[in-house]
Amino acid sequence: MLKLSILRKKGGGAGVKANAFPRAVVESLVDRGFLERQRRDGNRKTIHLRLTEAAAPVIRYGRAVQRR
């Protein structure tokens, strides 16, 4: 099962870029096959993320837990 944890240090984690954590999470989900990146023509800065079929069981589990 997919498990994400966030560790925070006092002082805001000096020396860590603000976008480093989300980038690492996205990379991990892409590597596991849960997300696909899609770039738009003519826009190098925008990347659309799309859930794959492999993510469906994780999403169902998360929704079931939320309903409890």
All heavy atoms as a GROMACS GRO file, in nm:
protein
  536
    1MET      N    1   0.084  -0.117   0.000
    1MET     CA    2   0.000   0.000   0.000
    1MET      C    3   0.089   0.124   0.000
    1MET      O    4   0.195   0.125   0.062
    1MET     CB    5  -0.089  -0.005   0.124
    1MET     CG    6  -0.201   0.095   0.125
    1MET     SD    7  -0.312   0.103  -0.017
    1MET     CE    8  -0.359  -0.065  -0.040
    2LEU      N    9   0.043   0.224  -0.065
    2LEU     CA   10   0.117   0.350  -0.076
    2LEU      C   11   0.112   0.423   0.057
    2LEU      O   12   0.007   0.436   0.117
    2LEU     CB   13   0.054   0.436  -0.184
    2LEU     CG   14   0.113   0.574  -0.204
    2LEU    CD1   15   0.256   0.563  -0.253
    2LEU    CD2   16   0.030   0.652  -0.303
    3LYS      N   17   0.226   0.466   0.105
    3LYS     CA   18   0.231   0.538   0.230
    3LYS      C   19   0.319   0.660   0.212
    3LYS      O   20   0.432   0.650   0.170
    3LYS     CB   21   0.290   0.447   0.337
    3LYS     CG   22   0.284   0.502   0.476
    3LYS     CD   23   0.354   0.405   0.569
    3LYS     CE   24   0.269   0.383   0.690
    3LYS     NZ   25   0.335   0.296   0.786
    4LEU      N   26   0.264   0.777   0.242
    4LEU     CA   27   0.339   0.901   0.234
    4LEU      C   28   0.353   0.958   0.374
    4LEU      O   29   0.258   0.964   0.449
    4LEU     CB   30   0.268   1.004   0.146
    4LEU     CG   31   0.242   0.964   0.003
    4LEU    CD1   32   0.161   1.072  -0.067
    4LEU    CD2   33   0.371   0.940  -0.070
    5SER      N   34   0.472   0.998   0.409
    5SER     CA   35   0.491   1.062   0.538
    5SER      C   36   0.571   1.190   0.517
    5SER      O   37   0.657   1.198   0.430
    5SER     CB   38   0.563   0.970   0.635
    5SER     OG   39   0.689   0.936   0.585
    6ILE      N   40   0.541   1.289   0.599
    6ILE     CA   41   0.609   1.417   0.591
    6ILE      C   42   0.682   1.440   0.722
    6ILE      O   43   0.623   1.433   0.829
    6ILE     CB   44   0.508   1.532   0.568
    6ILE    CG1   45   0.431   1.509   0.439
    6ILE    CG2   46   0.578   1.667   0.568
    6ILE    CD1   47   0.318   1.606   0.418
    7LEU      N   48   0.810   1.463   0.712
    7LEU     CA   49   0.891   1.493   0.830
    7LEU      C   50   0.923   1.641   0.829
    7LEU      O   51   0.971   1.694   0.730
    7LEU     CB   52   1.021   1.412   0.829
    7LEU     CG   53   1.003   1.261   0.822
    7LEU    CD1   54   1.139   1.195   0.809
    7LEU    CD2   55   0.932   1.211   0.944
    8ARG      N   56   0.894   1.706   0.939
    8ARG     CA   57   0.921   1.849   0.947
    8ARG      C   58   1.017   1.876   1.062
    8ARG      O   59   1.003   1.819   1.169
    8ARG     CB   60   0.791   1.926   0.970
    8ARG     CG   61   0.698   1.914   0.855
    8ARG     CD   62   0.577   1.998   0.876
    8ARG     NE   63   0.489   1.982   0.761
    8ARG     CZ   64   0.364   2.016   0.760
    8ARG    NH1   65   0.309   2.071   0.863
    8ARG    NH2   66   0.292   1.998   0.652
    9LYS      N   67   1.110   1.965   1.036
    9LYS     CA   68   1.204   2.007   1.140
    9LYS      C   69   1.166   2.146   1.187
    9LYS      O   70   1.109   2.223   1.112
    9LYS     CB   71   1.346   2.012   1.086
    9LYS     CG   72   1.404   1.878   1.052
    9LYS     CD   73   1.551   1.889   1.032
    9LYS     CE   74   1.583   1.923   0.889
    9LYS     NZ   75   1.724   1.932   0.861
   10LYS      N   76   1.199   2.175   1.312
   10LYS     CA   77   1.180   2.312   1.361
   10LYS      C   78   1.265   2.404   1.277
   10LYS      O   79   1.374   2.370   1.236
   10LYS     CB   80   1.221   2.323   1.507
   10LYS     CG   81   1.117   2.279   1.603
   10LYS     CD   82   1.158   2.314   1.744
   10LYS     CE   83   1.044   2.282   1.838
   10LYS     NZ   84   1.077   2.315   1.975
   11GLY      N   85   1.215   2.522   1.254
   11GLY     CA   86   1.289   2.619   1.174
   11GLY      C   87   1.259   2.607   1.026
   11GLY      O   88   1.323   2.672   0.946
   12GLY      N   89   1.164   2.526   0.988
   12GLY     CA   90   1.121   2.519   0.850
   12GLY      C   91   1.211   2.438   0.758
   12GLY      O   92   1.198   2.443   0.638
   13GLY      N   93   1.302   2.359   0.812
   13GLY     CA   94   1.386   2.276   0.727
   13GLY      C   95   1.479   2.357   0.639
   13GLY      O   96   1.479   2.344   0.518
   14ALA      N   97   1.554   2.445   0.699
   14ALA     CA   98   1.644   2.533   0.624
   14ALA      C   99   1.732   2.454   0.529
   14ALA      O  100   1.780   2.346   0.561
   14ALA     CB  101   1.731   2.612   0.722
   15GLY      N  102   1.751   2.507   0.411
   15GLY     CA  103   1.836   2.443   0.313
   15GLY      C  104   1.762   2.352   0.216
   15GLY      O  105   1.820   2.300   0.123
   16VAL      N  106   1.633   2.332   0.238
   16VAL     CA  107   1.553   2.247   0.149
   16VAL      C  108   1.464   2.337   0.065
   16VAL      O  109   1.394   2.422   0.117
   16VAL     CB  110   1.465   2.149   0.232
   16VAL    CG1  111   1.377   2.067   0.140
   16VAL    CG2  112   1.552   2.060   0.316
   17LYS      N  113   1.469   2.318  -0.066
   17LYS     CA  114   1.384   2.398  -0.155
   17LYS      C  115   1.238   2.366  -0.129
   17LYS      O  116   1.202   2.253  -0.104
   17LYS     CB  117   1.418   2.368  -0.301
   17LYS     CG  118   1.552   2.419  -0.344
   17LYS     CD  119   1.571   2.393  -0.492
   17LYS     CE  120   1.705   2.446  -0.537
   17LYS     NZ  121   1.725   2.422  -0.679
   18ALA      N  122   1.153   2.467  -0.139
   18ALA     CA  123   1.010   2.450  -0.112
   18ALA      C  124   0.946   2.348  -0.204
   18ALA      O  125   0.854   2.278  -0.164
   18ALA     CB  126   0.940   2.584  -0.124
   19ASN      N  127   0.993   2.338  -0.328
   19ASN     CA  128   0.929   2.245  -0.422
   19ASN      C  129   0.998   2.109  -0.429
   19ASN      O  130   0.960   2.025  -0.507
   19ASN     CB  131   0.921   2.308  -0.562
   19ASN     CG  132   1.058   2.333  -0.621
   19ASN    OD1  133   1.159   2.321  -0.553
   19ASN    ND2  134   1.061   2.371  -0.746
   20ALA      N  135   1.098   2.086  -0.345
   20ALA     CA  136   1.172   1.960  -0.351
   20ALA      C  137   1.087   1.842  -0.306
   20ALA      O  138   1.091   1.736  -0.367
   20ALA     CB  139   1.298   1.968  -0.266
   21PHE      N  140   1.008   1.858  -0.201
   21PHE     CA  141   0.927   1.747  -0.152
   21PHE      C  142   0.819   1.706  -0.250
   21PHE      O  143   0.808   1.588  -0.284
   21PHE     CB  144   0.868   1.779  -0.014
   21PHE     CG  145   0.784   1.667   0.039
   21PHE    CD1  146   0.844   1.552   0.088
   21PHE    CD2  147   0.647   1.674   0.037
   21PHE    CE1  148   0.767   1.447   0.136
   21PHE    CE2  149   0.570   1.569   0.083
   21PHE     CZ  150   0.630   1.456   0.133
   22PRO      N  151   0.737   1.800  -0.301
   22PRO     CA  152   0.636   1.759  -0.401
   22PRO      C  153   0.699   1.693  -0.523
   22PRO      O  154   0.645   1.595  -0.576
   22PRO     CB  155   0.566   1.890  -0.438
   22PRO     CG  156   0.588   1.979  -0.322
   22PRO     CD  157   0.723   1.941  -0.266
   23ARG      N  158   0.811   1.744  -0.568
   23ARG     CA  159   0.878   1.685  -0.683
   23ARG      C  160   0.919   1.541  -0.655
   23ARG      O  161   0.902   1.453  -0.740
   23ARG     CB  162   1.000   1.770  -0.720
   23ARG     CG  163   1.066   1.725  -0.849
   23ARG     CD  164   1.177   1.818  -0.888
   23ARG     NE  165   1.121   1.949  -0.918
   23ARG     CZ  166   1.191   2.061  -0.918
   23ARG    NH1  167   1.319   2.060  -0.892
   23ARG    NH2  168   1.133   2.175  -0.947
   24ALA      N  169   0.969   1.515  -0.536
   24ALA     CA  170   1.010   1.379  -0.499
   24ALA      C  171   0.890   1.286  -0.490
   24ALA      O  172   0.898   1.170  -0.531
   24ALA     CB  173   1.087   1.382  -0.366
   25VAL      N  174   0.778   1.335  -0.437
   25VAL     CA  175   0.658   1.253  -0.426
   25VAL      C  176   0.606   1.218  -0.566
   25VAL      O  177   0.574   1.103  -0.594
   25VAL     CB  178   0.548   1.325  -0.344
   25VAL    CG1  179   0.416   1.250  -0.354
   25VAL    CG2  180   0.592   1.338  -0.200
   26VAL      N  181   0.600   1.318  -0.654
   26VAL     CA  182   0.554   1.292  -0.791
   26VAL      C  183   0.646   1.193  -0.860
   26VAL      O  184   0.599   1.098  -0.924
   26VAL     CB  185   0.543   1.424  -0.872
   26VAL    CG1  186   0.526   1.396  -1.020
   26VAL    CG2  187   0.429   1.509  -0.820
   27GLU      N  188   0.775   1.210  -0.845
   27GLU     CA  189   0.871   1.118  -0.908
   27GLU      C  190   0.850   0.975  -0.858
   27GLU      O  191   0.851   0.879  -0.935
   27GLU     CB  192   1.014   1.164  -0.879
   27GLU     CG  193   1.119   1.089  -0.957
   27GLU     CD  194   1.108   1.112  -1.107
   27GLU    OE1  195   1.070   1.223  -1.149
   27GLU    OE2  196   1.136   1.017  -1.183
   28SER      N  197   0.828   0.961  -0.727
   28SER     CA  198   0.804   0.829  -0.669
   28SER      C  199   0.677   0.766  -0.724
   28SER      O  200   0.674   0.647  -0.757
   28SER     CB  201   0.794   0.842  -0.517
   28SER     OG  202   0.757   0.720  -0.459
   29LEU      N  203   0.570   0.845  -0.737
   29LEU     CA  204   0.443   0.793  -0.790
   29LEU      C  205   0.453   0.757  -0.938
   29LEU      O  206   0.393   0.659  -0.983
   29LEU     CB  207   0.331   0.893  -0.766
   29LEU     CG  208   0.296   0.918  -0.618
   29LEU    CD1  209   0.198   1.033  -0.605
   29LEU    CD2  210   0.242   0.792  -0.554
   30VAL      N  211   0.531   0.833  -1.013
   30VAL     CA  212   0.556   0.801  -1.155
   30VAL      C  213   0.636   0.670  -1.163
   30VAL      O  214   0.601   0.580  -1.241
   30VAL     CB  215   0.629   0.916  -1.227
   30VAL    CG1  216   0.679   0.871  -1.364
   30VAL    CG2  217   0.538   1.037  -1.240
   31ASP      N  218   0.740   0.658  -1.081
   31ASP     CA  219   0.822   0.537  -1.082
   31ASP      C  220   0.741   0.413  -1.046
   31ASP      O  221   0.767   0.304  -1.098
   31ASP     CB  222   0.938   0.550  -0.983
   31ASP     CG  223   1.046   0.648  -1.030
   31ASP    OD1  224   1.043   0.687  -1.150
   31ASP    OD2  225   1.130   0.687  -0.947
   32ARG      N  226   0.642   0.428  -0.958
   32ARG     CA  227   0.559   0.315  -0.917
   32ARG      C  228   0.445   0.287  -1.014
   32ARG      O  229   0.372   0.190  -0.997
   32ARG     CB  230   0.500   0.342  -0.778
   32ARG     CG  231   0.603   0.348  -0.670
   32ARG     CD  232   0.540   0.383  -0.540
   32ARG     NE  233   0.641   0.405  -0.439
   32ARG     CZ  234   0.614   0.423  -0.313
   32ARG    NH1  235   0.489   0.422  -0.271
   32ARG    NH2  236   0.711   0.443  -0.226
   33GLY      N  237   0.428   0.374  -1.113
   33GLY     CA  238   0.325   0.353  -1.213
   33GLY      C  239   0.189   0.407  -1.177
   33GLY      O  240   0.090   0.376  -1.244
   34PHE      N  241   0.180   0.491  -1.072
   34PHE     CA  242   0.052   0.548  -1.030
   34PHE      C  243   0.017   0.677  -1.105
   34PHE      O  244  -0.099   0.714  -1.112
   34PHE     CB  245   0.050   0.576  -0.880
   34PHE     CG  246   0.058   0.452  -0.795
   34PHE    CD1  247   0.152   0.442  -0.694
   34PHE    CD2  248  -0.027   0.346  -0.815
   34PHE    CE1  249   0.160   0.329  -0.615
   34PHE    CE2  250  -0.020   0.232  -0.737
   34PHE     CZ  251   0.074   0.223  -0.636
   35LEU      N  252   0.117   0.746  -1.157
   35LEU     CA  253   0.097   0.872  -1.228
   35LEU      C  254   0.169   0.870  -1.361
   35LEU      O  255   0.272   0.803  -1.376
   35LEU     CB  256   0.156   0.990  -1.149
   35LEU     CG  257   0.082   1.047  -1.032
   35LEU    CD1  258   0.162   1.161  -0.970
   35LEU    CD2  259  -0.055   1.097  -1.072
   36GLU      N  260   0.114   0.945  -1.456
   36GLU     CA  261   0.181   0.970  -1.585
   36GLU      C  262   0.193   1.120  -1.602
   36GLU      O  263   0.102   1.195  -1.566
   36GLU     CB  264   0.098   0.915  -1.701
   36GLU     CG  265   0.094   0.766  -1.708
   36GLU     CD  266   0.008   0.719  -1.824
   36GLU    OE1  267  -0.064   0.800  -1.886
   36GLU    OE2  268   0.013   0.598  -1.853
   37ARG      N  269   0.307   1.163  -1.656
   37ARG     CA  270   0.325   1.304  -1.688
   37ARG      C  271   0.284   1.328  -1.832
   37ARG      O  272   0.314   1.247  -1.919
   37ARG     CB  273   0.474   1.342  -1.675
   37ARG     CG  274   0.524   1.346  -1.537
   37ARG     CD  275   0.666   1.401  -1.540
   37ARG     NE  276   0.728   1.390  -1.411
   37ARG     CZ  277   0.812   1.294  -1.374
   37ARG    NH1  278   0.845   1.200  -1.458
   37ARG    NH2  279   0.863   1.294  -1.254
   38GLN      N  280   0.219   1.442  -1.857
   38GLN     CA  281   0.183   1.480  -1.993
   38GLN      C  282   0.221   1.627  -2.011
   38GLN      O  283   0.174   1.713  -1.937
   38GLN     CB  284   0.034   1.462  -2.017
   38GLN     CG  285  -0.009   1.318  -2.010
   38GLN     CD  286  -0.159   1.303  -2.029
   38GLN    OE1  287  -0.237   1.393  -2.000
   38GLN    NE2  288  -0.199   1.187  -2.078
   39ARG      N  289   0.305   1.652  -2.108
   39ARG     CA  290   0.344   1.790  -2.139
   39ARG      C  291   0.254   1.844  -2.248
   39ARG      O  292   0.210   1.772  -2.336
   39ARG     CB  293   0.489   1.797  -2.185
   39ARG     CG  294   0.586   1.762  -2.077
   39ARG     CD  295   0.727   1.798  -2.119
   39ARG     NE  296   0.822   1.758  -2.019
   39ARG     CZ  297   0.865   1.838  -1.921
   39ARG    NH1  298   0.822   1.962  -1.916
   39ARG    NH2  299   0.951   1.795  -1.833
   40ARG      N  300   0.229   1.972  -2.243
   40ARG     CA  301   0.149   2.038  -2.347
   40ARG      C  302   0.242   2.100  -2.449
   40ARG      O  303   0.345   2.155  -2.415
   40ARG     CB  304   0.064   2.147  -2.284
   40ARG     CG  305  -0.036   2.088  -2.186
   40ARG     CD  306  -0.152   2.174  -2.175
   40ARG     NE  307  -0.257   2.113  -2.257
   40ARG     CZ  308  -0.377   2.163  -2.266
   40ARG    NH1  309  -0.407   2.273  -2.203
   40ARG    NH2  310  -0.468   2.103  -2.339
   41ASP      N  311   0.205   2.090  -2.574
   41ASP     CA  312   0.285   2.150  -2.680
   41ASP      C  313   0.295   2.300  -2.660
   41ASP      O  314   0.196   2.367  -2.630
   41ASP     CB  315   0.222   2.122  -2.817
   41ASP     CG  316   0.231   1.975  -2.853
   41ASP    OD1  317   0.320   1.906  -2.799
   41ASP    OD2  318   0.150   1.929  -2.934
   42GLY      N  319   0.414   2.353  -2.677
   42GLY     CA  320   0.435   2.496  -2.667
   42GLY      C  321   0.448   2.550  -2.527
   42GLY      O  322   0.465   2.669  -2.509
   43ASN      N  323   0.440   2.464  -2.425
   43ASN     CA  324   0.453   2.511  -2.288
   43ASN      C  325   0.544   2.415  -2.211
   43ASN      O  326   0.498   2.312  -2.161
   43ASN     CB  327   0.316   2.522  -2.222
   43ASN     CG  328   0.322   2.586  -2.085
   43ASN    OD1  329   0.428   2.595  -2.024
   43ASN    ND2  330   0.209   2.632  -2.037
   44ARG      N  331   0.670   2.449  -2.200
   44ARG     CA  332   0.766   2.362  -2.134
   44ARG      C  333   0.750   2.359  -1.982
   44ARG      O  334   0.794   2.266  -1.916
   44ARG     CB  335   0.908   2.407  -2.166
   44ARG     CG  336   0.946   2.386  -2.310
   44ARG     CD  337   1.088   2.432  -2.341
   44ARG     NE  338   1.177   2.429  -2.227
   44ARG     CZ  339   1.264   2.524  -2.195
   44ARG    NH1  340   1.275   2.630  -2.271
   44ARG    NH2  341   1.343   2.512  -2.091
   45LYS      N  342   0.689   2.463  -1.926
   45LYS     CA  343   0.680   2.473  -1.781
   45LYS      C  344   0.562   2.398  -1.721
   45LYS      O  345   0.564   2.364  -1.603
   45LYS     CB  346   0.672   2.620  -1.739
   45LYS     CG  347   0.798   2.697  -1.768
   45LYS     CD  348   0.786   2.839  -1.719
   45LYS     CE  349   0.913   2.916  -1.750
   45LYS     NZ  350   0.904   3.053  -1.698
   46THR      N  351   0.459   2.373  -1.799
   46THR     CA  352   0.340   2.308  -1.747
   46THR      C  353   0.345   2.158  -1.774
   46THR      O  354   0.364   2.116  -1.887
   46THR     CB  355   0.213   2.367  -1.811
   46THR    OG1  356   0.209   2.507  -1.783
   46THR    CG2  357   0.088   2.301  -1.758
   47ILE      N  358   0.325   2.082  -1.669
   47ILE     CA  359   0.317   1.936  -1.680
   47ILE      C  360   0.186   1.892  -1.616
   47ILE      O  361   0.158   1.926  -1.501
   47ILE     CB  362   0.435   1.867  -1.608
   47ILE    CG1  363   0.567   1.911  -1.671
   47ILE    CG2  364   0.419   1.716  -1.614
   47ILE    CD1  365   0.688   1.863  -1.594
   48HIS      N  366   0.106   1.821  -1.691
   48HIS     CA  367  -0.020   1.768  -1.638
   48HIS      C  368   0.006   1.628  -1.587
   48HIS      O  369   0.078   1.549  -1.649
   48HIS     CB  370  -0.127   1.765  -1.748
   48HIS     CG  371  -0.165   1.902  -1.792
   48HIS    ND1  372  -0.268   1.972  -1.735
   48HIS    CD2  373  -0.111   1.983  -1.886
   48HIS    CE1  374  -0.277   2.090  -1.792
   48HIS    NE2  375  -0.183   2.099  -1.884
   49LEU      N  376  -0.051   1.596  -1.471
   49LEU     CA  377  -0.037   1.464  -1.412
   49LEU      C  378  -0.169   1.390  -1.425
   49LEU      O  379  -0.275   1.447  -1.401
   49LEU     CB  380   0.002   1.476  -1.264
   49LEU     CG  381   0.133   1.549  -1.237
   49LEU    CD1  382   0.151   1.571  -1.088
   49LEU    CD2  383   0.250   1.472  -1.295
   50ARG      N  384  -0.160   1.264  -1.463
   50ARG     CA  385  -0.280   1.183  -1.483
   50ARG      C  386  -0.264   1.054  -1.404
   50ARG      O  387  -0.160   0.987  -1.411
   50ARG     CB  388  -0.297   1.151  -1.631
   50ARG     CG  389  -0.427   1.083  -1.664
   50ARG     CD  390  -0.442   1.063  -1.814
   50ARG     NE  391  -0.362   0.951  -1.862
   50ARG     CZ  392  -0.401   0.823  -1.854
   50ARG    NH1  393  -0.514   0.791  -1.799
   50ARG    NH2  394  -0.323   0.728  -1.902
   51LEU      N  395  -0.366   1.018  -1.327
   51LEU     CA  396  -0.364   0.892  -1.255
   51LEU      C  397  -0.376   0.776  -1.353
   51LEU      O  398  -0.449   0.785  -1.452
   51LEU     CB  399  -0.480   0.886  -1.156
   51LEU     CG  400  -0.470   0.982  -1.039
   51LEU    CD1  401  -0.603   0.990  -0.967
   51LEU    CD2  402  -0.360   0.940  -0.945
   52THR      N  403  -0.307   0.669  -1.326
   52THR     CA  404  -0.313   0.550  -1.410
   52THR      C  405  -0.411   0.448  -1.350
   52THR      O  406  -0.457   0.465  -1.237
   52THR     CB  407  -0.175   0.484  -1.423
   52THR    OG1  408  -0.137   0.436  -1.294
   52THR    CG2  409  -0.070   0.581  -1.476
   53GLU      N  410  -0.438   0.344  -1.423
   53GLU     CA  411  -0.524   0.236  -1.372
   53GLU      C  412  -0.462   0.170  -1.250
   53GLU      O  413  -0.533   0.121  -1.163
   53GLU     CB  414  -0.551   0.133  -1.481
   53GLU     CG  415  -0.649   0.181  -1.586
   53GLU     CD  416  -0.785   0.212  -1.528
   53GLU    OE1  417  -0.836   0.133  -1.445
   53GLU    OE2  418  -0.840   0.317  -1.563
   54ALA      N  419  -0.330   0.167  -1.242
   54ALA     CA  420  -0.261   0.107  -1.127
   54ALA      C  421  -0.294   0.180  -0.997
   54ALA      O  422  -0.286   0.123  -0.889
   54ALA     CB  423  -0.110   0.107  -1.150
   55ALA      N  424  -0.334   0.308  -1.006
   55ALA     CA  425  -0.367   0.387  -0.888
   55ALA      C  426  -0.509   0.360  -0.838
   55ALA      O  427  -0.542   0.396  -0.725
   55ALA     CB  428  -0.350   0.535  -0.918
   56ALA      N  429  -0.592   0.297  -0.918
   56ALA     CA  430  -0.733   0.278  -0.883
   56ALA      C  431  -0.753   0.207  -0.749
   56ALA      O  432  -0.834   0.252  -0.668
   56ALA     CB  433  -0.807   0.204  -0.995
   57PRO      N  434  -0.683   0.097  -0.720
   57PRO     CA  435  -0.703   0.032  -0.589
   57PRO      C  436  -0.664   0.122  -0.472
   57PRO      O  437  -0.729   0.120  -0.368
   57PRO     CB  438  -0.613  -0.091  -0.595
   57PRO     CG  439  -0.584  -0.114  -0.738
   57PRO     CD  440  -0.593   0.019  -0.805
   58VAL      N  441  -0.560   0.201  -0.489
   58VAL     CA  442  -0.516   0.291  -0.383
   58VAL      C  443  -0.622   0.399  -0.360
   58VAL      O  444  -0.654   0.433  -0.246
   58VAL     CB  445  -0.380   0.355  -0.419
   58VAL    CG1  446  -0.337   0.455  -0.313
   58VAL    CG2  447  -0.274   0.248  -0.438
   59ILE      N  448  -0.679   0.450  -0.467
   59ILE     CA  449  -0.782   0.553  -0.456
   59ILE      C  450  -0.907   0.495  -0.390
   59ILE      O  451  -0.965   0.558  -0.300
   59ILE     CB  452  -0.815   0.611  -0.595
   59ILE    CG1  453  -0.694   0.688  -0.647
   59ILE    CG2  454  -0.938   0.701  -0.589
   59ILE    CD1  455  -0.703   0.723  -0.793
   60ARG      N  456  -0.948   0.374  -0.430
   60ARG     CA  457  -1.065   0.310  -0.367
   60ARG      C  458  -1.042   0.290  -0.218
   60ARG      O  459  -1.131   0.318  -0.137
   60ARG     CB  460  -1.094   0.176  -0.434
   60ARG     CG  461  -1.172   0.188  -0.562
   60ARG     CD  462  -1.228   0.054  -0.606
   60ARG     NE  463  -1.125  -0.045  -0.634
   60ARG     CZ  464  -1.061  -0.055  -0.751
   60ARG    NH1  465  -1.090   0.026  -0.850
   60ARG    NH2  466  -0.969  -0.147  -0.769
   61TYR      N  467  -0.924   0.245  -0.182
   61TYR     CA  468  -0.892   0.225  -0.041
   61TYR      C  469  -0.899   0.358   0.036
   61TYR      O  470  -0.959   0.365   0.143
   61TYR     CB  471  -0.752   0.163  -0.027
   61TYR     CG  472  -0.708   0.153   0.117
   61TYR    CD1  473  -0.757   0.053   0.199
   61TYR    CD2  474  -0.618   0.245   0.170
   61TYR    CE1  475  -0.717   0.044   0.332
   61TYR    CE2  476  -0.578   0.237   0.302
   61TYR     CZ  477  -0.627   0.137   0.382
   61TYR     OH  478  -0.589   0.129   0.513
   62GLY      N  479  -0.840   0.462  -0.020
   62GLY     CA  480  -0.840   0.593   0.046
   62GLY      C  481  -0.981   0.646   0.065
   62GLY      O  482  -1.015   0.702   0.170
   63ARG      N  483  -1.065   0.630  -0.035
   63ARG     CA  484  -1.205   0.676  -0.025
   63ARG      C  485  -1.281   0.597   0.081
   63ARG      O  486  -1.363   0.652   0.155
   63ARG     CB  487  -1.273   0.668  -0.160
   63ARG     CG  488  -1.224   0.775  -0.255
   63ARG     CD  489  -1.290   0.767  -0.388
   63ARG     NE  490  -1.243   0.875  -0.475
   63ARG     CZ  491  -1.254   0.877  -0.605
   63ARG    NH1  492  -1.313   0.777  -0.668
   63ARG    NH2  493  -1.208   0.978  -0.675
   64ALA      N  494  -1.256   0.466   0.088
   64ALA     CA  495  -1.323   0.383   0.189
   64ALA      C  496  -1.281   0.427   0.329
   64ALA      O  497  -1.365   0.434   0.420
   64ALA     CB  498  -1.290   0.236   0.166
   65VAL      N  499  -1.155   0.456   0.347
   65VAL     CA  500  -1.107   0.500   0.477
   65VAL      C  501  -1.169   0.634   0.514
   65VAL      O  502  -1.207   0.656   0.630
   65VAL     CB  503  -0.951   0.510   0.477
   65VAL    CG1  504  -0.900   0.580   0.601
   65VAL    CG2  505  -0.891   0.371   0.466
   66GLN      N  506  -1.184   0.724   0.419
   66GLN     CA  507  -1.245   0.854   0.446
   66GLN      C  508  -1.390   0.842   0.489
   66GLN      O  509  -1.439   0.922   0.567
   66GLN     CB  510  -1.237   0.943   0.322
   66GLN     CG  511  -1.099   0.996   0.297
   66GLN     CD  512  -1.094   1.081   0.170
   66GLN    OE1  513  -1.176   1.065   0.079
   66GLN    NE2  514  -0.998   1.171   0.165
   67ARG      N  515  -1.461   0.742   0.437
   67ARG     CA  516  -1.603   0.726   0.470
   67ARG      C  517  -1.624   0.671   0.611
   67ARG      O  518  -1.734   0.678   0.664
   67ARG     CB  519  -1.671   0.635   0.369
   67ARG     CG  520  -1.695   0.702   0.237
   67ARG     CD  521  -1.783   0.616   0.147
   67ARG     NE  522  -1.710   0.502   0.091
   67ARG     CZ  523  -1.656   0.501  -0.031
   67ARG    NH1  524  -1.668   0.605  -0.109
   67ARG    NH2  525  -1.592   0.395  -0.074
   68ARG      N  526  -1.522   0.613   0.670
   68ARG     CA  527  -1.536   0.555   0.805
   68ARG      C  528  -1.553   0.660   0.911
   68ARG      O  529  -1.516   0.767   0.909
   68ARG     CB  530  -1.414   0.471   0.841
   68ARG     CG  531  -1.403   0.347   0.759
   68ARG     CD  532  -1.286   0.266   0.806
   68ARG     NE  533  -1.247   0.175   0.700
   68ARG     CZ  534  -1.134   0.109   0.700
   68ARG    NH1  535  -1.049   0.123   0.798
   68ARG    NH2  536  -1.106   0.028   0.603
   0.00000   0.00000   0.00000
